[in-house]
Amino acid sequence: MTTRRRRRTAWVVLVIVAVITLVPIGYLLSLAVRPPADVLNSSLLPTRWTLANFTAVFHTIDLGTMLQNSWASALGAALLAVVIATPAAYFTARRFHGERLLTALLASYCAPPIVAIIPLFFLLREVGLTNNVLCLIVVNGIANVPVAAWLLDGFVRRIPIEIDEAAVIDGLSVAGAFRKAVLPLLWPGIVAALLVVFFLSYNEFLFAVYLAVTKESQTLTVGLSLFQGDRNVQFGQQAAAGLLGILPVYVLALAAQRYLVGGLSVGATK
């Protein structure tokens, strides 16, 4: 009975947490299917239903281009961050006092991004990288290297160092041992780091609103802020755009939840 009660209690807690988590998404859907006159009635459920917001949003903003820019910049940033962070994590996990480098990387991530906006803007403008997706890829990718390195460091530490030593004894260099012996075992961690950095870059707003201001380079997060006019806010269309933006990301997160949970648990327990 005790075990059954514990299981039932655990299931009840999980259901409550799931409901609380899904309430904002449910209310967002409620706003998205309301006509403009029904948005401000302060009720949780709409009194009238409409799908006009999902079509009107494409006329209000260039939603297709913004979604494309968001996905392209997030994917590029994830690849860039992992390419840099993978050898960095190997160094921090295998070398003496490597933890100091990892600590320095994480300390840099704690600084507020707003302090880097002005120097970044002038630096990127000098090299012609403002107002394009490549700018966001570079900035978000480098900014998330500490997170990727922190996640991958835990995976590297779980690989026995004897594998490296055996590869070196067989005639491989340190770089060769990393590439041929360690890297194939790191793929679960690499996938987890790619996913985490992708989600962080996809949701990023500060860099996007300052460094990509043209219509051709704006991302979804910037587009959602454009619905706030001088006199009114188009809540229905804003909610519809938000749903269209997060739906594929939610599907990706559910499909890859095994890698996400594994990556976050390794980083937390190493």
WOCOR-V877186 format. One record per residue. N is the residue number from 1. RES is the residue in one letter. PHI is phi in radians with two decimals (none if undefined). PSI is psi in whole degrees, -180 to 180 (NA if undefined). OMEGA is omega in radians with two decimals (* if undefined). Layout:
((N:RES:PHI:PSI:OMEGA) (N:RES:PHI:PSI:OMEGA))
//
This chain:
((1:M:none:-38:-3.13) (2:T:-1.11:-43:3.13) (3:T:-1.13:-43:3.12) (4:R:-1.09:-42:3.13) (5:R:-1.12:-39:3.10) (6:R:-1.12:-42:3.12) (7:R:-1.12:-44:3.11) (8:R:-1.10:-42:3.12) (9:T:-1.09:-42:3.11) (10:A:-1.10:-42:3.12) (11:W:-1.14:-40:3.11) (12:V:-1.11:-43:3.12) (13:V:-1.10:-43:3.13) (14:L:-1.11:-41:3.12) (15:V:-1.12:-42:3.13) (16:I:-1.10:-45:3.13) (17:V:-1.09:-41:3.13) (18:A:-1.11:-42:3.14) (19:V:-1.13:-45:3.13) (20:I:-1.08:-39:-3.14) (21:T:-1.17:-36:-3.06) (22:L:-1.51:-10:-3.14) (23:V:-1.03:-46:3.10) (24:P:-1.06:-38:3.11) (25:I:-1.16:-40:3.11) (26:G:-1.12:-41:3.12) (27:Y:-1.21:-35:3.06) (28:L:-1.08:-42:3.07) (29:L:-1.13:-39:3.10) (30:S:-1.06:-41:3.10) (31:L:-1.20:-35:-3.06) (32:A:-1.20:-26:-3.09) (33:V:-1.79:15:3.12) (34:R:-1.75:145:2.96) (35:P:-1.26:161:-3.08) (36:P:-0.96:-36:-3.10) (37:A:-1.24:-17:-3.07) (38:D:-1.78:-1:-3.05) (39:V:-1.25:-40:-3.01) (40:L:-1.68:26:3.14) (41:N:-1.55:3:3.05) (42:S:1.08:19:3.09) (43:S:-1.70:153:3.14) (44:L:-1.27:-34:-3.12) (45:L:-1.92:144:-3.14) (46:P:-1.26:147:3.04) (47:T:-1.54:-22:3.04) (48:R:-2.35:152:-3.05) (49:W:-2.06:145:3.08) (50:T:-2.76:151:3.05) (51:L:-1.91:12:-3.08) (52:A:-1.13:-29:-3.12) (53:N:-1.10:-33:-3.09) (54:F:-1.26:-23:3.07) (55:T:-1.65:-36:-3.11) (56:A:-1.20:-26:-3.08) (57:V:-1.13:-29:3.13) (58:F:-1.27:-19:3.07) (59:H:-1.57:-24:-3.14) (60:T:-1.37:-45:3.10) (61:I:-2.30:162:3.09) (62:D:-1.46:74:-3.00) (63:L:-1.13:-37:-3.13) (64:G:-1.06:-46:3.12) (65:T:-1.14:-39:-3.14) (66:M:-1.14:-41:3.09) (67:L:-1.13:-41:3.11) (68:Q:-1.08:-44:3.12) (69:N:-1.13:-39:3.14) (70:S:-1.10:-46:-3.13) (71:W:-1.18:-43:-3.12) (72:A:-1.11:-46:-3.13) (73:S:-1.19:-38:-3.13) (74:A:-1.21:-43:3.12) (75:L:-1.13:-46:3.12) (76:G:-1.09:-42:3.13) (77:A:-1.13:-40:3.12) (78:A:-1.10:-45:3.13) (79:L:-1.11:-45:-3.13) (80:L:-1.10:-46:-3.12) (81:A:-1.09:-43:-3.10) (82:V:-1.23:-37:3.10) (83:V:-1.06:-39:3.12) (84:I:-1.37:-40:-3.00) (85:A:-1.35:-26:-3.08) (86:T:-1.11:-54:3.07) (87:P:-1.15:-31:3.10) (88:A:-1.12:-42:3.11) (89:A:-1.17:-35:3.08) (90:Y:-1.11:-40:3.11) (91:F:-1.17:-46:-3.10) (92:T:-1.15:-30:-3.10) (93:A:-1.49:-27:-3.01) (94:R:-1.85:-24:-3.03) (95:R:-1.68:151:3.13) (96:F:-1.13:132:-3.08) (97:H:1.15:21:3.08) (98:G:-1.14:-23:3.12) (99:E:-1.07:-28:-3.14) (100:R:-1.15:-40:3.09) (101:L:-1.13:-42:3.11) (102:L:-1.09:-40:3.10) (103:T:-1.11:-41:3.11) (104:A:-1.12:-40:3.11) (105:L:-1.11:-47:-3.13) (106:L:-1.16:-34:3.10) (107:A:-1.13:-38:3.10) (108:S:-1.15:-29:3.13) (109:Y:-1.26:-21:-3.11) (110:C:-1.35:-15:-3.14) (111:A:-1.22:140:3.13) (112:P:-1.14:132:-3.08) (113:P:-1.08:-24:-3.07) (114:I:-1.09:-27:-3.11) (115:V:-1.23:-18:-3.10) (116:A:-1.75:-3:-3.03) (117:I:-1.11:-51:-3.07) (118:I:-1.12:-51:3.10) (119:P:-1.10:-35:3.10) (120:L:-1.11:-42:-3.12) (121:F:-1.07:-48:-3.12) (122:F:-1.19:-37:3.13) (123:L:-1.14:-46:-3.13) (124:L:-1.23:-33:3.09) (125:R:-1.14:-35:3.14) (126:E:-1.11:-33:-3.12) (127:V:-1.74:7:3.07) (128:G:1.27:34:-3.09) (129:L:-1.92:10:3.09) (130:T:-1.45:156:3.06) (131:N:1.05:43:2.97) (132:N:-2.68:166:-3.08) (133:V:-1.18:-34:-3.14) (134:L:-1.04:-36:3.08) (135:C:-1.03:-47:-3.13) (136:L:-1.19:-34:3.10) (137:I:-1.09:-48:-3.11) (138:V:-1.13:-48:-3.06) (139:V:-1.17:-50:-3.12) (140:N:-1.18:-36:3.13) (141:G:-1.11:-49:-3.14) (142:I:-1.19:-37:-3.12) (143:A:-1.13:-27:-3.10) (144:N:-1.76:8:3.06) (145:V:-1.02:-42:3.12) (146:P:-1.02:-40:3.14) (147:V:-1.13:-46:3.14) (148:A:-1.11:-41:3.13) (149:A:-1.14:-39:3.12) (150:W:-1.10:-43:3.12) (151:L:-1.17:-47:-3.07) (152:L:-1.22:-29:3.11) (153:D:-1.01:-41:3.12) (154:G:-1.14:-37:3.11) (155:F:-1.19:-40:3.13) (156:V:-1.10:-40:-3.11) (157:R:-1.17:-22:3.10) (158:R:-1.42:-13:3.09) (159:I:-1.52:124:-3.11) (160:P:-1.01:136:-3.13) (161:I:-1.18:-18:3.10) (162:E:-1.09:-26:3.09) (163:I:-1.14:-43:3.08) (164:D:-1.09:-46:-3.08) (165:E:-1.12:-39:3.12) (166:A:-1.14:-38:3.13) (167:A:-1.18:-38:3.11) (168:V:-1.19:-39:3.10) (169:I:-1.10:-34:3.12) (170:D:-1.31:-1:3.04) (171:G:1.93:1:3.13) (172:L:-1.45:149:3.00) (173:S:-1.31:175:3.11) (174:V:-1.09:-43:3.10) (175:A:-1.13:-39:3.12) (176:G:-1.17:-39:3.08) (177:A:-1.11:-40:3.09) (178:F:-1.10:-45:-3.06) (179:R:-1.24:-40:-3.01) (180:K:-1.73:-25:-3.08) (181:A:-1.88:-40:-3.04) (182:V:-1.60:-44:-3.04) (183:L:-1.01:-41:3.10) (184:P:-1.06:-28:3.12) (185:L:-1.46:-8:-3.08) (186:L:-1.62:-1:-3.01) (187:W:-1.02:-40:3.06) (188:P:-1.02:-41:3.09) (189:G:-1.20:-37:3.12) (190:I:-1.12:-43:3.11) (191:V:-1.10:-43:3.12) (192:A:-1.09:-44:3.13) (193:A:-1.14:-41:3.09) (194:L:-1.02:-44:-3.10) (195:L:-1.16:-45:-3.11) (196:V:-1.10:-47:-3.14) (197:V:-1.17:-36:3.09) (198:F:-1.05:-47:-3.12) (199:F:-1.13:-41:3.11) (200:L:-1.10:-42:-3.13) (201:S:-1.25:-36:-3.14) (202:Y:-1.13:-34:-3.10) (203:N:-1.59:-2:-3.07) (204:E:-1.21:137:-3.10) (205:F:-2.11:-41:-2.98) (206:L:-1.07:-52:-3.14) (207:F:-1.11:-39:-3.09) (208:A:-1.15:-39:-3.07) (209:V:-1.32:-23:-3.14) (210:Y:-1.69:-34:-2.99) (211:L:-1.79:-10:3.14) (212:A:-2.39:87:-3.01) (213:V:-1.82:-12:3.12) (214:T:-1.38:157:-3.13) (215:K:-1.09:-32:-3.11) (216:E:-1.27:-19:-3.06) (217:S:-2.00:-2:-3.08) (218:Q:-1.23:147:3.11) (219:T:-1.79:177:-3.09) (220:L:-1.10:-41:-3.11) (221:T:-1.07:-37:3.07) (222:V:-1.23:-40:-3.14) (223:G:-1.07:-36:3.14) (224:L:-1.15:-28:3.12) (225:S:-1.36:-14:-3.09) (226:L:-1.37:-10:3.14) (227:F:-1.36:-11:3.14) (228:Q:-1.53:101:-3.14) (229:G:-1.52:-173:-3.13) (230:D:-1.24:-33:-3.03) (231:R:-2.04:-27:-3.13) (232:N:-2.55:166:3.11) (233:V:-2.12:129:-3.14) (234:Q:-1.47:79:-3.03) (235:F:-1.10:-39:-3.11) (236:G:-1.08:-48:3.12) (237:Q:-1.20:-36:3.10) (238:Q:-1.10:-41:3.11) (239:A:-1.18:-39:3.11) (240:A:-1.12:-43:3.10) (241:A:-1.11:-40:3.12) (242:G:-1.10:-42:3.11) (243:L:-1.12:-44:3.12) (244:L:-1.12:-28:3.14) (245:G:-1.41:-38:-3.06) (246:I:-1.57:-18:-3.09) (247:L:-1.02:-53:3.13) (248:P:-1.12:-30:3.12) (249:V:-1.22:-39:3.08) (250:Y:-1.11:-42:3.11) (251:V:-1.07:-43:3.10) (252:L:-1.09:-43:3.14) (253:A:-1.12:-40:3.12) (254:L:-1.18:-39:-3.13) (255:A:-1.19:-30:-3.06) (256:A:-1.94:22:-3.06) (257:Q:-1.12:-28:3.12) (258:R:-1.09:-42:3.13) (259:Y:-1.25:-37:-3.14) (260:L:-1.14:-47:-3.14) (261:V:-1.11:-42:3.14) (262:G:-1.12:-42:-3.13) (263:G:-1.16:-44:-3.13) (264:L:-1.23:-35:3.13) (265:S:-1.23:-36:3.10) (266:V:-1.14:-44:3.12) (267:G:-1.13:-28:-3.10) (268:A:-1.49:-26:-3.02) (269:T:-1.87:-4:-3.09) (270:K:-1.16:NA:*))
//
